[in-house]
Amino acid sequence: GTGLLPEMEVAIHLLIGSSDTRHSVATAAENETRKLGSTIDWNDSELIRKVYSLFLGTLVIKDRPPVKAEHKRQPANTRIRLKLMPFLIKSREAAMQFRS
């Protein structure tokens, strides 16, 4: 809302904040997400790629070079995944995009 950072850059942070165990943090993040709801494009391929990366972690695919240990990421915890899922369900881009 203040214009300091682009809305698309803070979208992921707000989703993670909304899953915080502290009620005050989660409420503030949810309120900001609602305010920015119309300005955040949940069909943006870059944003969906980041959401998938957070949701799934690093995928190990056969016939591909192994990922270096410092680049491997664990999937988000269940609390965060539950907050990400509704946005993935609503997004047409998420239905079209698969991690490769």
MODELLER restraints for C-alpha pairs under 7 A, 6 or more apart:
rsr = mdl.restraints
at = mdl.atoms
rsr.add(forms.Gaussian(group=physical.xy_distance, feature=features.Distance(at['CA:7:A'], at['CA:40:A']), mean=6.18, stdev=0.5))
rsr.add(forms.Gaussian(group=physical.xy_distance, feature=features.Distance(at['CA:8:A'], at['CA:40:A']), mean=5.81, stdev=0.5))
rsr.add(forms.Gaussian(group=physical.xy_distance, feature=features.Distance(at['CA:14:A'], at['CA:29:A']), mean=5.08, stdev=0.5))
rsr.add(forms.Gaussian(group=physical.xy_distance, feature=features.Distance(at['CA:14:A'], at['CA:33:A']), mean=6.26, stdev=0.5))
rsr.add(forms.Gaussian(group=physical.xy_distance, feature=features.Distance(at['CA:15:A'], at['CA:83:A']), mean=6.53, stdev=0.5))
rsr.add(forms.Gaussian(group=physical.xy_distance, feature=features.Distance(at['CA:15:A'], at['CA:84:A']), mean=6.86, stdev=0.5))
rsr.add(forms.Gaussian(group=physical.xy_distance, feature=features.Distance(at['CA:16:A'], at['CA:80:A']), mean=6.01, stdev=0.5))
rsr.add(forms.Gaussian(group=physical.xy_distance, feature=features.Distance(at['CA:17:A'], at['CA:25:A']), mean=6.34, stdev=0.5))
rsr.add(forms.Gaussian(group=physical.xy_distance, feature=features.Distance(at['CA:17:A'], at['CA:26:A']), mean=5.57, stdev=0.5))
rsr.add(forms.Gaussian(group=physical.xy_distance, feature=features.Distance(at['CA:17:A'], at['CA:29:A']), mean=5.42, stdev=0.5))
rsr.add(forms.Gaussian(group=physical.xy_distance, feature=features.Distance(at['CA:18:A'], at['CA:25:A']), mean=6.87, stdev=0.5))
rsr.add(forms.Gaussian(group=physical.xy_distance, feature=features.Distance(at['CA:18:A'], at['CA:26:A']), mean=3.95, stdev=0.5))
rsr.add(forms.Gaussian(group=physical.xy_distance, feature=features.Distance(at['CA:18:A'], at['CA:27:A']), mean=6.57, stdev=0.5))
rsr.add(forms.Gaussian(group=physical.xy_distance, feature=features.Distance(at['CA:18:A'], at['CA:29:A']), mean=4.89, stdev=0.5))
rsr.add(forms.Gaussian(group=physical.xy_distance, feature=features.Distance(at['CA:18:A'], at['CA:30:A']), mean=5.29, stdev=0.5))
rsr.add(forms.Gaussian(group=physical.xy_distance, feature=features.Distance(at['CA:19:A'], at['CA:26:A']), mean=5.84, stdev=0.5))
rsr.add(forms.Gaussian(group=physical.xy_distance, feature=features.Distance(at['CA:19:A'], at['CA:79:A']), mean=5.99, stdev=0.5))
rsr.add(forms.Gaussian(group=physical.xy_distance, feature=features.Distance(at['CA:19:A'], at['CA:80:A']), mean=5.49, stdev=0.5))
rsr.add(forms.Gaussian(group=physical.xy_distance, feature=features.Distance(at['CA:19:A'], at['CA:83:A']), mean=6.39, stdev=0.5))
rsr.add(forms.Gaussian(group=physical.xy_distance, feature=features.Distance(at['CA:20:A'], at['CA:26:A']), mean=5.23, stdev=0.5))
rsr.add(forms.Gaussian(group=physical.xy_distance, feature=features.Distance(at['CA:42:A'], at['CA:91:A']), mean=5.76, stdev=0.5))
rsr.add(forms.Gaussian(group=physical.xy_distance, feature=features.Distance(at['CA:43:A'], at['CA:91:A']), mean=5.40, stdev=0.5))
rsr.add(forms.Gaussian(group=physical.xy_distance, feature=features.Distance(at['CA:43:A'], at['CA:92:A']), mean=6.07, stdev=0.5))
rsr.add(forms.Gaussian(group=physical.xy_distance, feature=features.Distance(at['CA:43:A'], at['CA:93:A']), mean=4.87, stdev=0.5))
rsr.add(forms.Gaussian(group=physical.xy_distance, feature=features.Distance(at['CA:44:A'], at['CA:93:A']), mean=6.95, stdev=0.5))
rsr.add(forms.Gaussian(group=physical.xy_distance, feature=features.Distance(at['CA:45:A'], at['CA:93:A']), mean=6.33, stdev=0.5))
rsr.add(forms.Gaussian(group=physical.xy_distance, feature=features.Distance(at['CA:48:A'], at['CA:94:A']), mean=6.08, stdev=0.5))
rsr.add(forms.Gaussian(group=physical.xy_distance, feature=features.Distance(at['CA:54:A'], at['CA:75:A']), mean=6.03, stdev=0.5))
rsr.add(forms.Gaussian(group=physical.xy_distance, feature=features.Distance(at['CA:54:A'], at['CA:76:A']), mean=5.74, stdev=0.5))
rsr.add(forms.Gaussian(group=physical.xy_distance, feature=features.Distance(at['CA:55:A'], at['CA:75:A']), mean=5.43, stdev=0.5))
rsr.add(forms.Gaussian(group=physical.xy_distance, feature=features.Distance(at['CA:55:A'], at['CA:76:A']), mean=5.40, stdev=0.5))
rsr.add(forms.Gaussian(group=physical.xy_distance, feature=features.Distance(at['CA:55:A'], at['CA:81:A']), mean=5.85, stdev=0.5))
rsr.add(forms.Gaussian(group=physical.xy_distance, feature=features.Distance(at['CA:56:A'], at['CA:75:A']), mean=4.77, stdev=0.5))
rsr.add(forms.Gaussian(group=physical.xy_distance, feature=features.Distance(at['CA:57:A'], at['CA:73:A']), mean=4.96, stdev=0.5))
rsr.add(forms.Gaussian(group=physical.xy_distance, feature=features.Distance(at['CA:57:A'], at['CA:74:A']), mean=4.67, stdev=0.5))
rsr.add(forms.Gaussian(group=physical.xy_distance, feature=features.Distance(at['CA:57:A'], at['CA:75:A']), mean=3.88, stdev=0.5))
rsr.add(forms.Gaussian(group=physical.xy_distance, feature=features.Distance(at['CA:57:A'], at['CA:76:A']), mean=6.94, stdev=0.5))
rsr.add(forms.Gaussian(group=physical.xy_distance, feature=features.Distance(at['CA:58:A'], at['CA:72:A']), mean=5.46, stdev=0.5))
rsr.add(forms.Gaussian(group=physical.xy_distance, feature=features.Distance(at['CA:58:A'], at['CA:73:A']), mean=5.11, stdev=0.5))
rsr.add(forms.Gaussian(group=physical.xy_distance, feature=features.Distance(at['CA:58:A'], at['CA:74:A']), mean=6.50, stdev=0.5))
rsr.add(forms.Gaussian(group=physical.xy_distance, feature=features.Distance(at['CA:88:A'], at['CA:94:A']), mean=5.72, stdev=0.5))
